[in-house]
Amino acid sequence: MKISEHADRTETLFGLRAEEIHKWIDGFFDHDGFDHYMRMGKIASYDPYDHRRFRHCKEALEEAYQEFGEKYSRQQIKNVVETHIKDDYDGYLPSRTDFENGTFTAKYHDAQHSEEMGSILSAQEMEDYFNGMADRSTPGNSFVSSFGFRIVIPTLLAILLFITAIVFVIVPQVEGSMMSQKKLMIKELTSSAVSIVERYIQLQESGELSLEQAQSKAAEEVKAMRYGEQNKDYFFITDMHPRMIMHPYRQDLKGRDLTRYTDSENKSGKLIFVEFTQLVKDQQEGYLEYLWQWKDDPNKTAPKLSYVHGVAQWQWIIGTGVYFNDVQKEIDKLEQALFTTFMLITLGLVAIMSYIIGQSRTIENRKKRAEVALHEAKDRYRALVESSNEGYMLEADGEVLYANNRLHRMVGYSDSELKADSIWNMLFPVCAQNARVLAHLVQLFKHQAEASEFEAQLLTKSGKQLDIILSTSKIFLSEKSGHVISFRPITRKIYGGSVGLVKKVTDYQLLTSRIVEQIAQSNTQGHVVESLNHMPELIREMIDAGSRPDNLRRAIGSAYDAAICRFIDLSIEELGEPPVPFSFISFGSNARHDMTLFSDQDNAIVFEAPAPERRKSTQRYFLHLAERVCGLLNQAGYSYCEGLIMATNHRWCLTVEEWQNNFESWINSATPSTILELNVFFDIRSTYGKKALVDQIQQHINQLIRQHPSFLSTYAKNCLSYKVPLNSFKQIKTERHDGEASINLKACLRPMEIFCRIYALKHDIRESNTMVRLKKLAAVKEIDPQSFKEMVYIFDHIWHLRFMNQIVEYTDLREVNDVLAINSLTELEQQNLKNVLMKISLFHNKINQDFFGSSAGKL
């Protein structure tokens, strides 16, 4: 369906077109999509539309609430989103998992119906480009005037009226009539059964039968009554308690208290017999719809309509019912006959129309091919422009028509601001360097200047100055002439520190605090993500200014923690207060704050043990909370953990006692191989909530290690398995990556992380940060001052290389890359790296000496 057709449908169903929501669901590339495209563009099989599958699933509803909550109510948004998606997937509402496991392939409409896209050129210019002004003025070329208005439209209207009459008039009337007949039938049949019971009441009152005999015989006679096409329809009897007196097919219910009986197996949860009783009390008789066993087949259920009538003398309720399937079969027969007639009429109309329209077929096909080619050219041009690292602006006849996302991000101005006449004075402050640029742009918009290129100084909306290369080139759009203006930042590929002119030192700690404060004060999840988007630029500036890696990690970790806390607070506002106190736990690099800007998630939840009967409902609440928080972190750039070590996994959303039992099992049965999977759990920190819960877990871990001292020796073997990347000749051991000799920097850091972890466990040091652990180990004299200095230098140096490598390879810091090409280092830098790697033997030597009585390092 086209976006306009989706809008037509929701307008019909709910009186709401909401085209912006439909466009959002099927939207062309968005901001994050282009960033992802830039990262993945080298993969031959990469589908640049792939990111939008997450708007074609039920999880997208929360994001839609955030996007359109100020304009529409939550119910309106829900109606539009779910109707759109169900129409695309045959009435089914997929989940994210359905796309990830291949059950569904996402459907996109802009590739086929690209007139629905946000246009790069205005609609009028696109039309001018395609048809030309002369074509539109030529008489007789209008499809509406020549064919549509006189032939096609009346025919379609006739078919539409015919369908409308069938669907909305004839079928509902027949269905209503049949249902009325069925209701009357079961009422009359029930009256017959009541008459039988009343006869036995008379016999009992006359003394011919005792009460028990009369009731027994009456029940048996009613039980034997049958009717229906297969003679399987029956009557049942209950009392006013209600208890089951007689049911011919459900002997298990006889004499049973039906007060709490529901058809829960059929998922309606309706208290059927209580409602029967209430109907008789209120009205003496009545009808009720519900799900019930299909006749005498206990393995099948079907919707049913029952009629009940009370017998006051014995406080009995007698009832019977009819299955809707019987009515539907008769309706289906009628519909089939009507549709057959409709098809014959339609075929006749199609034959007439085919003859008339056939003459215009060639012309229309040519037009369609030209239109597809035009839209394809538009799509490719947009993809090319948007995936560029340069900012682009398109001008035609002195008017700014379009600016790409990169330019918006570069300068910070909105689309309307960039189209304002005063924008040039705001972008280019008065200085000698910019004077020529401003003069050129003025002449350019008057078509009095040729294409050229300038070096200029750009002023962003936030007040930051950027050195850029501004270049202009002429283009022609149909009968219009215009220019493409490009803004290319002047970047200096640095390594090992900042080069160039000395800049004023900025208080980066204050800037980090402001971002954290903005996150903490955000009113929506979108505002949190928007604040996090300032972090790449801040980290880049800090790297350029030569900030220590420890400061960079602290800034990234503070923003990450603030985002988690705010996401949790906002989620709790929607879900309600937690049923018991809890703590959101960070594991691994998240806990250590050894993170890049886009590390993946390692987290969990611990909560106080509720009453046993509330255990499952409590865990469900926290799993629901975790699903929202982890989903929002994923949107913010912190991807899901591939090993599913996340709070959304029921294995890692547990009570304190369950977490303690896990660690007890892990430590008691630890082997060098099993510890490989458990390393991440021994870096643990409470990020949100009741910290005492995590303290209880850490205290239990310490007690377990004291009780099982052999665990540390087993762990030590695991530590020694992480080899230093040096060969037997003390040369850096590399691997081929993209055709270059490379080394994995993250793997170089792991021996030190493991070293600090095992000695932190030994001394019950509960801080998870690696640098803090080193300081604590020095304080308890586990390492001497000289070793401490060397270890800090090793850690900082590798982290410095890690940050610098990422900023060299990915200027926008939106890609985690730990593979360093050795040839990108100078000879002196390579020698320094080799010396640093050789010093990692410090860790292995000490572990060997402390746990195995040997001083021989295992490199």
C-alpha positions in Angstrom: 0.0 0.0 0.0 1.1 3.5 -0.7 1.4 6.0 2.2 -1.7 7.8 0.9 -3.6 4.5 0.9 -2.5 3.9 4.5 -3.8 7.4 5.4 -7.1 6.8 3.6 -7.6 3.6 5.5 -7.0 5.1 9.0 -9.2 8.0 8.0 -12.0 5.6 7.2 -11.5 3.5 10.3 -10.7 6.3 12.9 -11.4 9.6 11.1 -7.6 10.3 11.2 -5.2 10.6 8.3 -2.0 11.2 10.3 0.1 11.1 7.1 3.2 12.2 9.1 3.0 9.0 11.2 2.7 6.9 8.1 5.6 8.7 6.5 7.6 8.2 9.8 6.9 4.4 9.7 7.9 4.1 6.1 10.2 7.1 6.1 13.3 7.3 3.8 16.7 7.6 5.4 16.7 9.2 8.8 19.6 10.8 10.6 20.8 7.6 12.4 20.1 5.6 9.2 22.7 7.6 7.3 25.3 7.3 10.0 24.8 3.6 9.9 24.9 3.6 6.1 28.2 5.5 6.2 29.6 2.8 8.6 28.3 -0.2 6.6 28.6 1.1 3.0 31.6 -1.1 2.2 29.6 -4.3 2.8 28.4 -5.5 -0.6 25.2 -7.0 0.7 24.3 -4.1 3.0 20.7 -2.9 2.7 20.5 0.8 3.6 16.8 0.4 4.3 17.4 -2.3 6.9 17.3 -0.1 10.0 13.6 0.7 9.4 12.4 -2.8 10.1 12.3 -1.7 13.7 9.5 0.7 12.8 7.5 -2.2 11.3 7.1 -4.0 14.6 5.1 -3.5 17.8 8.2 -2.3 19.7 8.1 0.9 17.5 4.9 2.0 19.3 6.8 3.5 22.3 9.1 5.5 19.9 6.0 6.7 18.0 4.5 8.0 21.3 7.6 10.1 21.9 7.7 11.4 18.3 4.0 12.4 18.0 2.8 12.6 21.6 2.4 16.3 21.5 0.0 16.3 18.5 -2.0 13.1 19.0 -3.3 11.0 21.9 -1.7 7.7 22.7 -4.8 5.8 21.5 -4.8 7.7 18.2 -1.1 6.9 17.6 -1.7 3.3 18.6 -4.6 3.0 16.1 -2.6 4.4 13.2 0.7 2.5 13.9 -0.9 -0.9 14.4 -3.3 -0.5 11.5 -0.5 0.5 9.1 1.7 -2.5 10.2 -1.1 -5.0 10.2 -2.1 -3.9 6.7 1.5 -4.6 5.5 1.7 -8.0 7.1 -1.7 -9.5 6.5 -3.3 -8.6 9.8 -0.3 -9.7 11.9 1.6 -7.4 14.2 5.3 -8.5 14.0 7.8 -8.2 16.8 11.5 -7.2 16.4 12.3 -10.9 16.8 10.2 -11.8 13.8 12.6 -9.7 11.6 15.8 -10.8 13.4 15.0 -14.5 13.0 13.9 -14.2 9.4 10.2 -14.8 9.9 9.4 -11.5 8.1 11.1 -9.4 5.5 10.4 -5.7 6.1 8.2 -4.0 3.5 9.1 -0.5 2.3 6.9 1.6 0.1 9.1 4.5 -0.9 11.1 2.3 -3.3 7.9 1.7 -5.3 6.0 4.8 -4.5 8.7 7.4 -4.1 6.3 10.3 -4.6 5.6 9.8 -0.9 9.1 10.7 0.1 10.1 14.0 1.4 11.3 15.7 -1.8 14.7 17.1 -2.3 13.3 19.4 -4.9 10.0 21.0 -4.5 7.0 19.2 -6.0 6.6 21.9 -8.7 10.2 21.6 -9.8 10.0 17.8 -9.9 6.9 18.2 -12.2 8.7 20.8 -14.3 11.7 18.5 -14.7 9.6 15.5 -15.7 7.0 17.0 -18.0 8.2 20.4 -19.0 6.0 23.5 -19.0 4.9 23.0 -22.7 3.6 19.4 -22.1 1.2 20.5 -19.4 -0.3 23.2 -21.6 -0.9 20.9 -24.5 -4.6 20.0 -24.7 -5.7 16.4 -24.7 -2.8 15.1 -22.7 -4.6 15.0 -19.4 -5.4 11.5 -18.3 -8.3 12.8 -16.1 -9.9 14.8 -18.9 -9.6 12.1 -21.7 -10.0 8.8 -20.0 -10.4 8.9 -16.3 -13.2 11.4 -15.9 -15.4 9.9 -18.7 -14.7 6.2 -18.5 -12.5 4.9 -15.7 -13.8 6.9 -12.8 -17.6 6.2 -13.4 -16.8 2.5 -13.8 -14.8 2.3 -10.6 -17.5 4.2 -8.8 -20.1 1.7 -10.0 -17.9 -1.2 -8.8 -17.3 0.6 -5.5 -21.0 1.2 -4.9 -21.7 -2.4 -5.7 -19.2 -3.6 -3.2 -20.4 -1.1 -0.6 -24.0 -2.3 -1.0 -22.9 -5.9 -0.5 -20.5 -5.4 2.4 -22.3 -2.7 4.3 -26.0 -3.3 3.5 -26.9 -6.8 2.3 -24.5 -9.0 4.2 -25.0 -7.2 7.6 -28.8 -7.5 7.2 -28.7 -11.2 6.3 -26.3 -11.8 9.2 -28.5 -10.0 11.6 -31.6 -11.8 10.4 -29.9 -15.2 10.8 -28.6 -14.4 14.2 -32.1 -13.2 15.3 -33.6 -16.5 14.1 -31.0 -18.5 16.0 -31.6 -16.5 19.2 -35.4 -17.1 18.8 -34.8 -20.8 18.2 -32.7 -21.5 21.3 -35.2 -19.4 23.4 -38.1 -21.6 22.2 -36.1 -24.8 22.7 -35.2 -23.7 26.2 -38.9 -23.0 26.9 -39.6 -26.7 26.0 -37.0 -27.8 28.5 -38.4 -25.5 31.1 -41.9 -27.0 30.5 -40.6 -30.4 31.2 -39.1 -29.3 34.5 -42.3 -27.5 35.4 -44.2 -30.7 34.8 -42.0 -32.5 37.4 -42.4 -29.6 39.8 -46.2 -30.2 39.6 -45.7 -33.9 40.3 -43.5 -33.0 43.3 -45.9 -30.5 44.6 -48.8 -33.0 44.3 -46.9 -35.5 46.3 -46.5 -38.1 43.5 -42.7 -37.7 43.6 -40.3 -36.6 46.2 -38.2 -33.5 45.6 -35.1 -35.7 44.9 -37.0 -38.0 42.6 -38.6 -35.2 40.7 -35.3 -33.3 40.2 -33.5 -36.4 39.2 -36.0 -37.4 36.6 -36.3 -33.9 35.3 -32.5 -33.6 34.9 -32.3 -37.0 33.1 -35.1 -36.1 30.7 -33.5 -32.7 29.9 -30.1 -34.4 29.5 -31.5 -36.7 26.9 -32.9 -33.8 24.8 -30.9 -33.1 21.6 -31.3 -31.0 18.5 -29.2 -29.5 15.7 -27.8 -30.7 12.4 -25.7 -33.5 13.9 -28.0 -34.0 16.9 -25.2 -32.9 19.2 -26.6 -29.6 20.6 -27.7 -30.0 24.2 -29.1 -28.4 27.4 -27.4 -27.8 30.8 -28.7 -27.1 34.3 -27.1 -25.2 37.1 -28.4 -23.8 40.4 -28.3 -20.2 41.6 -25.1 -20.7 43.7 -24.0 -21.6 40.9 -23.2 -25.3 41.0 -23.5 -27.7 38.0 -26.6 -29.8 38.2 -26.4 -31.5 34.8 -24.1 -31.2 31.7 -24.3 -34.1 29.2 -20.7 -33.6 27.9 -18.9 -32.2 30.9 -19.3 -34.9 33.7 -16.3 -33.4 35.4 -18.3 -30.3 36.3 -21.3 -32.1 37.9 -21.8 -30.9 41.5 -18.8 -28.5 41.1 -18.8 -25.0 42.6 -18.7 -22.8 39.5 -18.3 -19.4 41.3 -14.7 -19.0 40.1 -15.0 -21.1 37.0 -13.8 -19.3 33.8 -13.1 -20.3 30.3 -9.5 -19.3 30.9 -8.4 -22.1 28.6 -10.1 -20.1 25.9 -8.4 -16.9 27.0 -11.4 -14.7 27.7 -11.3 -15.1 31.4 -15.1 -14.6 31.6 -16.9 -16.0 34.7 -19.6 -17.7 32.6 -21.8 -19.3 35.2 -21.7 -16.3 37.5 -22.9 -14.1 34.6 -25.6 -16.7 33.9 -26.8 -16.4 37.5 -26.7 -12.6 37.4 -28.8 -12.6 34.2 -31.5 -14.8 35.8 -31.5 -12.7 39.0 -31.9 -9.4 37.1 -34.1 -10.4 34.2 -35.2 -14.1 34.8 -33.7 -14.9 31.3 -31.0 -13.6 28.9 -28.3 -14.2 26.3 -24.5 -14.5 26.8 -21.6 -14.8 24.4 -18.4 -16.8 25.3 -16.0 -19.5 24.2 -16.9 -23.2 25.0 -16.0 -26.8 24.1 -17.1 -27.6 20.5 -20.1 -29.9 21.1 -18.7 -33.3 22.3 -15.0 -32.6 21.3 -13.0 -31.6 24.4 -10.0 -30.6 22.3 -11.7 -27.9 20.3 -13.3 -24.6 21.3 -15.5 -22.2 19.4 -17.5 -19.0 20.1 -21.0 -19.6 21.4 -24.2 -17.8 22.2 -26.3 -19.2 25.0 -29.8 -18.5 26.3 -30.7 -19.2 30.0 -34.0 -19.2 31.8 -34.6 -19.5 35.5 -36.9 -21.9 37.3 -37.7 -20.1 40.6 -39.3 -23.1 42.5 -36.1 -25.2 42.4 -33.7 -22.3 42.0 -32.5 -23.9 38.7 -31.1 -22.3 35.6 -31.7 -24.1 32.3 -29.8 -23.1 29.2 -28.6 -24.0 25.8 -26.5 -22.4 23.1 -25.7 -22.1 19.4 -22.3 -21.9 17.9 -21.5 -18.9 15.7 -19.8 -21.2 13.2 -23.2 -22.5 12.1 -24.4 -19.0 11.2 -21.2 -18.2 9.6 -21.4 -21.2 7.2 -24.7 -19.9 5.9 -23.4 -16.4 5.5 -20.4 -17.7 3.7 -22.6 -19.5 1.2 -24.5 -16.3 0.5 -21.3 -14.3 0.2 -19.9 -16.8 -2.3 -23.0 -16.4 -4.5 -22.8 -12.6 -4.3 -19.1 -12.5 -5.1 -19.5 -14.8 -8.0 -22.1 -12.5 -9.5 -19.8 -9.5 -8.7 -16.9 -11.2 -10.5 -19.0 -11.8 -13.7 -20.1 -8.1 -13.7 -16.5 -7.0 -13.1 -15.1 -9.1 -15.9 -17.6 -7.5 -18.3 -16.6 -4.0 -17.2 -12.9 -4.9 -17.5 -13.4 -6.2 -21.0 -15.0 -2.9 -22.0 -12.3 -0.8 -20.2 -9.5 -2.8 -21.7 -10.5 -2.0 -25.2 -10.8 1.7 -24.5 -7.6 2.0 -22.4 -5.5 -0.3 -24.7 -5.0 2.6 -27.1 -3.2 4.7 -24.5 -1.1 1.8 -23.2 2.1 2.7 -25.0 2.0 6.3 -24.0 1.4 5.4 -20.3 4.2 2.8 -20.2 6.6 5.4 -21.5 5.5 7.8 -18.9 5.9 5.3 -16.1 9.4 4.3 -17.2 10.4 8.0 -17.3 8.8 8.5 -13.9 10.6 5.5 -12.3 13.9 6.6 -13.8 13.4 10.1 -12.4 12.6 8.8 -8.9 15.5 6.4 -9.0 17.8 9.2 -10.0 16.4 11.3 -7.1 16.8 8.4 -4.6 20.4 7.8 -5.7 21.2 11.5 -5.6 19.8 11.8 -2.1 21.6 8.7 -0.9 24.9 10.0 -2.4 24.4 13.5 -0.8 23.3 12.2 2.5 26.0 9.6 2.9 28.7 12.2 2.3 30.9 13.6 5.1 30.4 17.0 3.6 27.6 19.5 4.1 25.6 20.3 0.9 23.1 23.0 0.1 21.1 23.2 -3.2 20.1 26.6 -4.6 17.9 27.3 -7.6 16.9 30.8 -8.9 18.3 32.4 -5.8 16.3 30.2 -3.4 17.7 27.6 -1.1 15.8 24.3 -1.8 17.6 21.7 0.3 20.3 21.2 2.9 21.5 17.7 3.8 21.7 16.2 7.3 25.4 16.5 7.5 25.2 20.3 7.1 22.4 20.5 9.7 24.6 18.6 12.2 27.7 20.7 11.2 26.2 24.1 11.8 23.3 23.4 14.2 20.7 25.4 12.3 17.2 24.1 11.3 16.0 23.8 7.7 13.9 27.0 7.9 16.9 28.9 9.4 19.2 27.8 6.6 16.7 29.0 4.0 16.5 32.5 5.6 18.1 35.5 3.8 20.2 36.3 6.8 21.8 32.9 7.1 25.1 33.9 5.3 25.9 36.6 7.8 25.2 34.1 10.7 27.4 31.4 9.1 30.3 33.6 8.0 31.3 36.2 10.6 33.0 39.3 9.3 36.7 38.8 8.9 39.2 39.2 6.0 39.0 35.5 5.2 35.2 35.5 4.9 34.8 38.8 2.9 35.5 37.2 -0.4 33.2 34.3 0.4 30.2 36.6 1.3 30.8 38.7 -1.9 30.9 35.5 -4.0 27.7 34.1 -2.5 25.8 37.4 -3.1 26.8 37.4 -6.7 26.2 33.6 -7.0 22.5 34.0 -6.0 22.2 36.7 -8.6 23.7 34.4 -11.2 26.6 36.8 -11.7 29.4 34.6 -10.5 31.1 31.4 -11.8 31.8 28.3 -9.7 34.7 28.7 -7.4 36.3 27.4 -4.2 37.4 29.3 -1.0 38.9 28.6 2.4 36.6 30.1 5.0 35.8 30.2 8.7 32.3 29.0 9.6 30.5 29.9 12.8 28.0 27.3 14.1 24.9 28.1 16.0 26.6 27.0 19.3 29.4 29.5 18.7 32.0 27.1 17.6 34.3 28.1 14.7 35.1 25.6 12.0 37.7 25.9 9.2 36.1 24.8 6.0 36.6 24.6 2.2 33.5 26.2 0.5 33.0 25.2 -3.1 30.3 26.0 -5.6 29.3 24.2 -8.8 26.6 25.0 -11.3 23.7 22.6 -12.1 20.6 22.8 -14.3 17.1 21.7 -13.2 14.9 21.5 -16.2 14.6 25.2 -17.3 16.1 26.5 -14.1 19.7 27.0 -13.2 21.2 26.6 -9.8 24.2 25.7 -7.7 25.4 23.1 -5.3 27.3 24.6 -2.4 29.5 22.2 -0.4 31.0 22.8 3.0 34.0 20.5 3.7 35.6 20.7 7.1 39.4 21.0 7.1 40.5 18.1 9.2 44.1 17.3 10.0 44.8 13.6 10.4 46.6 13.7 13.7 48.3 10.9 15.7 50.0 11.2 19.0 48.6 14.5 20.0 47.3 17.8 18.7 49.2 19.7 16.0 48.8 23.2 14.6 48.1 26.4 16.4 47.7 26.4 20.2 44.0 26.8 21.1 42.5 28.1 24.2 42.2 25.3 26.8 38.5 24.5 27.5 37.2 23.2 30.8 36.2 19.8 29.6 35.1 18.7 33.0 32.6 21.5 33.1 31.3 20.6 29.6 31.0 17.0 30.6 29.1 18.0 33.8 26.7 20.1 31.6 25.9 17.2 29.3 25.3 14.9 32.3 23.1 17.6 33.8 21.2 17.9 30.5 20.6 14.2 30.5 19.5 14.2 34.1 16.9 17.0 33.4 15.6 15.5 30.1 11.9 15.3 29.9 11.8 12.5 27.2 14.0 9.7 26.1 14.6 11.6 22.8 16.1 14.5 24.8 18.5 12.1 26.5 19.7 10.8 23.1 20.0 14.3 21.8 22.2 15.2 24.7 24.3 12.1 24.2 24.9 13.2 20.6 27.0 16.0 21.9 29.5 13.5 23.4 31.4 12.5 20.1 32.3 16.2 19.5 33.4 16.7 23.1 35.5 13.6 23.1 37.1 14.5 19.8 38.0 18.0 21.2 39.4 16.4 24.4 41.6 14.0 22.3 42.8 16.9 20.1 43.7 18.8 23.3 45.7 15.9 24.6 43.4 14.9 27.5 44.5 11.8 29.4 42.6 8.6 28.5 41.4 8.3 32.1 39.6 11.7 31.7 38.1 10.5 28.4 36.8 7.2 29.9 35.4 9.1 32.9 33.5 11.5 30.7 32.1 8.6 28.6 31.2 6.6 31.7 29.5 9.5 33.4 27.3 10.2 30.4 26.5 6.5 30.1 25.5 6.2 33.8 23.4 9.4 33.6 21.6 8.0 30.5 20.8 4.7 32.3 19.4 6.6 35.3 17.3 8.9 33.3 16.0 6.1 31.1 15.0 4.1 34.2 13.3 7.2 35.8 11.3 7.9 32.6 10.3 4.2 32.2 9.2 4.0 35.9 7.0 7.0 35.3 5.2 5.0 32.6 5.2 1.6 34.2 4.5 2.7 37.8 6.6 2.3 40.9 8.7 -0.9 41.3 7.0 -3.6 43.5 10.2 -4.0 45.6 13.5 -2.2 45.9 16.0 -3.0 43.2 19.4 -2.1 41.6 20.4 -1.9 38.0 23.8 -3.5 37.7 26.6 -2.8 35.2 29.0 -5.5 34.4 32.4 -5.7 32.5 33.6 -2.6 30.7 30.3 -0.8 31.7 31.1 -1.4 35.4 34.8 -0.5 35.0 34.1 2.7 32.9 36.5 1.3 30.4 34.2 2.2 27.5 34.3 3.8 24.1 31.4 5.9 23.0 29.6 3.0 21.5 30.5 0.0 23.6 27.8 -2.7 23.9 25.7 -3.3 26.9 26.5 -5.7 29.8 23.9 -5.3 32.6 21.5 -7.0 34.9 18.9 -6.4 37.7 18.9 -7.5 41.3 15.8 -7.0 43.4 14.7 -7.8 46.9 12.8 -11.1 47.3 9.1 -10.5 47.3 6.5 -12.9 48.8 6.6 -16.3 47.0 3.2 -15.8 45.3 4.4 -12.4 43.9 7.8 -13.7 42.6 6.7 -14.1 38.9 4.8 -10.9 38.7 7.7 -9.0 40.3 10.2 -10.4 37.8 7.8 -9.6 34.9 7.8 -6.0 36.0 11.6 -5.8 36.1 11.9 -7.6 32.7 9.5 -5.1 31.2 11.5 -2.2 32.7 14.7 -3.7 31.4 13.2 -4.2 27.9 12.5 -0.5 27.8 15.8 0.7 29.3 18.0 -1.6 27.1 16.0 -0.7 24.0 16.6 3.0 24.7 20.3 2.4 25.3 20.4 0.6 22.0 18.8 3.6 20.2 21.3 5.8 21.9 24.2 3.8 20.3 25.0 1.3 23.0 24.2 -1.9 21.2 22.7 -5.1 22.6 25.2 -7.6 24.1 25.7 -10.4 21.6 25.9 -12.9 24.5 22.6 -11.6 25.9 24.2 -10.6 29.2 21.4 -8.0 29.8 18.7 -7.3 32.3 16.1 -8.3 29.6 17.3 -11.9 29.9 15.4 -13.6 32.7 18.6 -15.4 33.7 20.1 -12.0 34.8 17.0 -10.5 36.4 17.0 -12.1 39.8 16.7 -11.7 43.6 19.7 -11.2 45.8 19.5 -14.9 46.9 19.4 -16.1 43.4 22.4 -14.0 42.4 24.3 -15.4 45.4 23.4 -18.9 44.5 24.7 -18.3 40.9 28.1 -17.1 42.2 28.2 -20.0 44.7 27.7 -22.4 41.8 30.2 -20.7 39.6 33.0 -20.5 42.2 32.4 -24.1 43.5 32.6 -25.6 40.1 35.1 -23.2 38.5 37.5 -24.5 35.8 39.8 -22.4 33.5 37.4 -22.9 30.6 34.2 -22.0 32.5 35.8 -18.8 33.9 36.1 -17.6 30.4 32.3 -17.1 30.3 32.2 -15.6 33.8 34.8 -12.9 33.7 32.3 -10.2 33.0 30.3 -11.0 36.2 33.3 -10.2 38.5 33.3 -6.6 37.4 30.1 -5.5 39.1 28.7 -2.1 40.0 25.4 -0.6 41.0 24.4 2.1 38.5 20.9 2.8 39.8 18.8 2.0 42.8 19.6 0.3 46.1 23.4 -0.1 46.2 23.1 -2.3 49.3 21.7 -5.1 47.2 24.9 -5.2 45.1 27.0 -4.9 48.3 25.3 -8.1 49.6 26.3 -9.9 46.4 29.9 -8.7 46.6 30.1 -9.6 50.3 28.9 -13.1 49.4 31.5 -13.4 46.7 34.2 -12.5 49.2 33.0 -15.1 51.7 32.9 -17.8 48.9 36.5 -17.0 47.9 37.6 -17.3 51.5 35.9 -20.6 51.7 37.3 -21.9 48.4 40.9 -20.5 48.2 41.5 -22.9 45.2 39.3 -20.7 43.1 41.9 -18.0 42.8 44.5 -20.5 41.6 42.0 -21.7 38.9 41.3 -18.1 38.0 45.1 -17.5 37.7 45.4 -20.2 35.1 42.7 -18.3 33.1 44.7 -15.1 33.5 47.8 -16.7 32.0 45.9 -17.9 29.0 45.8 -14.3 27.6 49.0 -14.1 25.7 51.1 -11.0 25.0 51.0 -10.3 21.2 54.8 -10.7 20.8 56.6 -13.6 19.0 59.6 -15.5 20.2 61.9 -12.8 18.7 60.2 -10.1 20.9 58.7 -8.6 17.8 55.0 -7.5 17.7 52.9 -10.4 16.5 50.4 -9.1 14.0 47.4 -10.4 12.0 46.2 -9.4 8.5 43.2 -7.1 8.6 42.0 -5.5 5.4 45.3 -6.4 3.8 47.4 -4.7 6.5 49.5 -6.0 9.4 47.4 -5.1 12.5 47.1 -5.6 16.2 44.0 -5.7 18.4 44.3 -3.1 21.1 41.4 -4.4 23.2 43.2 -7.8 23.4 46.3 -6.0 24.6 44.3 -4.5 27.5 42.8 -7.7 28.6 45.8 -9.2 30.6 45.9 -6.1 32.7 42.1 -6.1 33.3 42.2 -9.7 34.4 45.3 -9.0 36.6 43.5 -6.2 38.4 40.3 -8.3 38.8 42.0 -11.4 40.4 43.9 -9.3 42.9 40.8 -7.2 43.6 39.0 -10.5 44.5 42.0 -11.5 46.6 41.9 -8.3 48.7 38.1 -7.7 48.6 38.5 -4.5 46.6 35.0 -3.8 45.4 35.7 -0.8 43.1 35.5 -2.0 39.6 37.5 0.7 37.8 40.9 -0.6 36.7 42.8 2.5 37.7 41.2 2.6 41.1 42.0 -1.0 41.6 45.6 -0.4 40.8 45.8 2.4 43.3 44.2 0.2 46.0 46.6 -2.6 45.2 49.5 -0.2 45.6 48.0 1.0 48.9 47.9 -2.5 50.3 51.5 -3.1 49.0 50.4 -5.8 46.6 52.5 -4.0 43.9 55.5 -1.8 44.6 55.6 1.9 43.5 57.8 1.3 40.5 55.5 -1.5 39.2 52.5 0.7 39.8 53.9 3.5 37.7 54.8 1.1 34.9 51.3 -0.5 35.0 49.6 2.9 34.8 51.8 3.9 31.9 51.0 0.7 30.1 47.3 1.0 30.6 47.2 4.7 29.6 49.4 4.2 26.6 47.3 1.4 25.1 44.1 3.4 25.8 45.6 6.5 24.2 46.3 4.4 21.1 42.8 3.0 21.2 41.2 6.4 21.2 43.6 7.9 18.6 43.0 5.0 16.3 39.3 5.4 16.4 39.4 9.2 15.7 41.8 8.6 12.8 39.7 6.0 11.2 36.2 7.4 12.0 36.1 11.2 12.4 32.5 11.2 13.8 33.5 8.6 16.5 30.5 6.4 15.6 32.4 3.2 15.0 34.2 1.0 17.5 37.5 0.0 15.9 40.2 -1.7 18.0 42.3 -2.9 15.1 45.4 -0.8 14.7 47.4 -0.9 11.5 51.0 -1.1 12.6 52.3 0.7 9.5 50.2 3.8 10.6 52.7 4.2 13.4 56.1 5.8 13.1 59.2 3.6 13.7 59.6 5.3 17.1 56.0 4.7 18.0 56.2 1.0 17.0 59.3 0.6 19.2 57.5 2.3 22.1 54.5 0.0 21.6 56.7 -3.1 21.6 58.4 -2.0 24.9 55.0 -1.5 26.4 53.8 -5.0 25.4 57.0 -6.6 26.7 56.2 -5.0 30.1 52.9 -6.9 30.2 55.1 -9.8 31.4 55.0 -8.0 34.8 51.4 -9.3 35.2 52.2 -12.9 34.2 55.4 -13.0 36.3 53.6 -11.9 39.4 50.7 -14.3 39.0 53.1 -17.2 38.5 55.0 -16.2 41.6 52.0 -15.7 43.8 49.9 -18.6 42.8 52.3 -21.2 41.4 55.6 -20.4 43.2 57.3 -19.7 39.9 58.9 -16.5 38.6 59.0 -17.6 35.0 56.6 -15.5 33.0 54.4 -17.2 30.4 54.3 -14.8 27.5 
